[in-house]
Amino acid sequence: MVRRIYTLYVERHLDSAAIAQLLNKESSPGDDAKPWTNNRGLRVLRNERYSGSMVLFRTSSNLAAGRIEKGHVNNDPAKWVRAPIGFKGIVSVEMFERAKTIRHLYGRNYRDEPGMLDSLRKLLEKHGYLNMYLIAAAKDVPSVPA
């Protein structure tokens, strides 16, 4: 199921909502037999364990006077530690990175119209045409939300 989700997202260019809808239509529940949702699909696409890597120290707890204070702190991604799990990933590292790139493109927020148009203009000049697949695959170009 995990490989299929990555393939639908990266190669077939389906967003997480469309993937959830397709899996539910096909009656393909997850491990817990619950229906697929947009967020559930995104969790699969964000989980580095599926590429054979474990990420440590994403968060830290505040310690004060020998007790744990409420809440936790999200650590800077530069401080995260990635370690191989000891077995081959369900998806390749390349496939995981491609999905990550697409997610970042979808999440990019262009607040100024000239910046958005400049990046699209450069892509058009490079290829001579534009379509949704070219835009979704290009780096530094705005795209529709996932």
C-alpha positions in Angstrom: 0.0 0.0 0.0 2.8 2.4 0.9 4.6 1.9 -2.5 1.2 2.5 -4.2 0.6 5.8 -2.4 4.1 7.1 -3.4 3.6 6.0 -7.0 0.2 7.7 -7.2 1.6 10.9 -5.7 5.0 11.1 -7.5 4.3 9.5 -10.8 0.6 9.8 -11.4 0.5 13.4 -9.9 -2.5 12.7 -7.6 -2.8 14.9 -4.5 -3.3 13.3 -1.1 -7.1 13.9 -1.2 -7.4 12.2 -4.6 -5.3 9.3 -3.3 -7.5 8.9 -0.2 -10.7 9.0 -2.4 -9.3 6.4 -4.8 -8.2 4.0 -2.0 -11.6 4.3 -0.3 -13.4 3.7 -3.6 -11.3 0.5 -4.1 -12.1 -0.5 -0.5 -8.4 -0.5 0.4 -8.3 0.3 4.1 -5.2 0.9 6.1 -3.7 -1.5 8.6 -6.4 -0.5 11.2 -9.3 -1.0 8.7 -10.2 2.8 8.9 -10.9 4.8 5.7 -8.2 6.8 4.1 -8.1 10.6 4.7 -6.1 13.4 3.2 -4.0 13.7 6.4 -3.5 10.0 6.7 -2.0 9.9 3.1 0.2 12.9 3.9 1.5 11.1 7.1 2.6 8.2 4.9 4.3 10.6 2.4 6.2 12.4 5.3 7.4 9.3 7.2 11.1 8.7 6.4 10.9 5.2 7.9 9.4 4.1 4.7 12.7 5.0 2.9 14.7 3.0 5.5 15.7 5.9 7.7 14.7 6.9 11.2 14.7 10.5 12.3 15.6 11.3 15.9 15.4 14.5 18.0 12.6 16.1 16.0 11.3 17.4 19.4 12.7 18.1 22.9 11.0 18.3 26.2 11.8 21.1 28.6 13.3 20.0 31.9 13.1 22.3 34.9 13.8 21.5 38.6 13.8 17.8 38.0 10.3 17.7 36.4 9.1 17.9 32.8 7.3 21.2 32.0 4.2 21.1 29.9 4.6 20.7 26.2 7.6 20.2 24.0 9.8 22.2 21.6 10.1 21.4 17.9 13.8 21.3 17.0 15.4 22.9 14.0 15.5 20.3 11.2 19.2 20.9 10.9 19.6 19.4 14.4 17.6 16.2 13.5 19.6 13.0 13.4 18.9 10.5 10.6 20.0 6.9 11.1 19.5 3.8 8.9 17.0 1.4 10.4 18.8 -1.7 9.4 16.6 -2.9 6.6 15.7 -1.8 3.1 13.0 0.8 2.9 9.6 0.1 1.4 10.3 3.0 -1.1 13.6 4.2 -2.4 15.3 7.2 -0.9 15.0 8.8 -4.4 11.2 8.3 -4.4 10.9 9.7 -0.9 12.9 12.8 -1.9 10.8 13.3 -5.0 7.7 13.2 -2.8 9.3 15.6 -0.4 10.2 18.0 -3.2 6.6 18.0 -4.5 5.2 18.6 -1.0 7.5 21.6 -0.6 6.5 23.0 -3.9 2.8 22.6 -3.1 3.4 24.3 0.3 5.4 27.2 -1.1 3.6 30.5 -0.6 4.2 33.2 -3.2 3.0 36.5 -1.7 4.1 38.6 -4.6 2.6 38.1 -8.1 5.8 39.2 -9.9 7.8 36.5 -8.1 5.3 33.9 -9.1 5.1 35.1 -12.7 8.9 35.3 -13.0 9.4 31.7 -12.0 6.6 30.5 -14.4 8.1 32.7 -17.2 11.6 31.1 -16.7 10.0 27.6 -16.9 8.2 28.6 -20.1 11.4 29.9 -21.7 13.2 26.7 -20.8 10.6 24.3 -22.2 8.6 26.4 -24.7 5.3 25.3 -23.0 3.7 24.9 -19.6 1.4 22.2 -18.3 0.4 21.1 -14.8 2.9 18.1 -14.7 5.8 20.3 -15.8 4.9 22.9 -13.2 4.5 20.3 -10.4 7.8 18.7 -11.2 9.8 21.9 -11.5 11.7 23.3 -8.5 11.1 26.9 -7.4 7.8 27.2 -9.3 4.4 27.6 -7.6 1.9 24.8 -8.0 -1.6 23.9 -6.7 -1.9 22.6 -3.1 -1.5 18.9 -2.5 
